[in-house]
Amino acid sequence: MALASDDRQATSICNHCDRSIPSSNMDLHFAHCSRNLEKCKVCCDMVPKIFAEEHFLSTHAPVSCTLCSEKMERDVLDVHKGENCPQRIVTCEYCEFPLPAIDLFKHQEVCGNRTELCPLCRKYIRLREMNGHESRCNGVVNNVAESSRNTRQPDRDRGGAQRRPQHEFSPRMLLYTIAITGIAVLLGSLFFQRKPGDNEMH
């Protein structure tokens, strides 16, 4: 048994694969190893020579991003697609519209300049400024509303007529104006279309 243990301990390093091989098997191993195996120049793994090219292509060869066609190492592809690819889909912070990352800046420059009505102060605020406006508006509007109610209270006690804010009428008046203008244009166009025909009959 001692001799067997000594045999197992007697090993040598293969010059081809750098593995530790029992000295008694070294000649046979080296002949097989050098003839059939090849060391990958990238990862240093020993792969069968007939599969060496396939190993490189499937493991180490640069790959193209399916979104932007840029070539890169395989191990950074996922990070590229998730964080760096200019064609990855992102959403606008103002309208949540999905679009390529490369177009996001220009889109948000326009989209952020759109305005919406603040429900507290009834002013139209740019979307890019809305968050900051709401944080400032919360404390101010209540005081304004309260003082406005206190100011109008004596008018109610005296029975005075309370004027409605002008902006409540403006949308309705605008619609009426548009409707009347449209009807006038339509009637005018019909009138001028028929007039030359009447002249030709005379």
N, C-alpha and C positions, 0 to 999 in steps of 0.2 A: 504493500500500500504506500509505503514511503517513496518507493521508486515512481509510482504513478503520480504522486503528488509533485515530485521533482520534475516529471515530464510536463505536467500542466504548467508549471511555472516557467519553463524554458520557452520564451516567445521572442519573436523578432518583429520589427516594423517593416511592412511592405513598402518598398520604394515607389510603388505606383499609386496605391490608395491610402497610404499612411495609417493603415490599421494594424493592430497588434495581432500577429498570427503565430500559432505554435510553430516553433522552429522546425519540427519534424515535417510539417506540411508546407513549408514556405515555397519550395521549388514548384510543387503542384499548384499552389494558390497563385503564385506570381505569373505562371504561364497562362492560367485561366483569366486572371484579373487583367493583365495587360492586353490580352487578346479581345476581351469582351466588354470591358468597362471603360468609361471615360469620365474624367473629373470635370464637373461643370465649372466654368471660369467665373461664374457669378456667385453661386452659393457653395461651391466646392463639394457638392454631393456627388457620389459616384452613381452614374446612371448607365444603363446599357447603351453601347455605341449606336445601335440601331434606333434608339429612342432619344438620342441626344438633342437633335433639332426640335423634335416635338416638345421635349422638356423645356427648352429655352423659349419656344414660342408661347407655350401655355403658362409659363411661370415668370419669365423675366423680360420678354420682348415688350417694347413700348406699345401701348394701346391707344386707340383714338377715342375721345369722348364722343358719345353718340349724339350729344346736343350741339357742341361747337366744333367737333372734328379736330380739336387740338390733341397732339400726341404727348404722352407722358408715361411715367413708370406706373406699372400696374398697382403698386401699393399705395399710391396717392390718388387714384382715380375716384374713390368714394368721397374723399375730402374735397376734391375738386368739384365734383357734381353737387355736393351739398352746400359748399360755401363760396367757391371761387368762380365757377363757370358763368360767363356772362349771359348764357342762354338759359340758365336755370330759372324756373318760374317762381316769382315772388308776388306779393300782393301789395297794392297801394295802401298806405296807412290811413288815407282819407276816405277812399271809396271801396277798398277791399277788392279792387279789380285785379285779376291775375294777369301778369305780363312778364316778359323776359327781363332779367335784372339789368341788362344793358340799357333798357328803355325807361327804367324806373325813375331816374333823376328828372328827365325832361317831363315825364308824365306828372310827377308830383309837383313840379314847378307850376304847372298849369292848374292841376287839381287843387293844390293847396291855396290858390288864389280865389277859388270859388267862395261864395259867402252863404251863410245860413243865419236864420233869425234866432237870436238868443231868446229863449222863452222867459228869461228873467227881466232883462232890461228892454226887450223888444227892439234891439239894434241888430243890424246885419254885420256879422263878424266873419273875417276870413277863416277858413278851416284851419290853416296853419297856426292861427292865433287863438283858436277856440279854447284849447285846454287852459292856457294861461288866463284868458279872459274869464272863463267860468270860475277859476279859483279866486280871482279878484272880485268878480261880480257877486258872488254869494253873500258877502257881508254888506255890500253897498246897497244892493237893490232893496233889501228889506227895510233899511232906514229911509230910503227914498219913498218907497211905497207907503210906509207908515206916516211920514211927514205929509205926503200927498193926501192921505185919507184924513189926517187931522186938519189940513188946510181946507178941504172941501166940506167938512162937517158943519161949520157955521152956515155955509151956503144952503145946505139942506134944511137946517133949522129955520132959516129965514124964508124957506119956500122958494128960493131962487132956482131958476132953470139950470140944470147941469148940462154943460156942453159935453158931447161925446168926443173922444179923441179923433182928430182928423184922419189918422191912418186907418181907422175902422171903415171909413167911407171910401177911401181912395181906391182899393181894389175893385169895388163894385162900380164906382164911377168910371174907372179905366175900362172895364168890360163893356159898360154902356157906350162909352165913346168909340171903342173899337167896333162894336156891333153897328152903331149908326153910321160910322165912316164906311164900313164894308157895304152896307146897304146902299149908301149914296153912290159909291163907286160902281156897284153892280148896275144900279138904275141908269147911271150916266153912260156906262159902256153899252147898255142895251139901246138907249136913246140914240147915241151916235152911230151905232151899227145900222139902225133902221132908217135914219135920216137920208143917207145917200141913196138907198133903195127907193124911197118915196120920190126923190128928185128925178130919178131915172124914169119912173112911171109917168111923171108929168112931162 
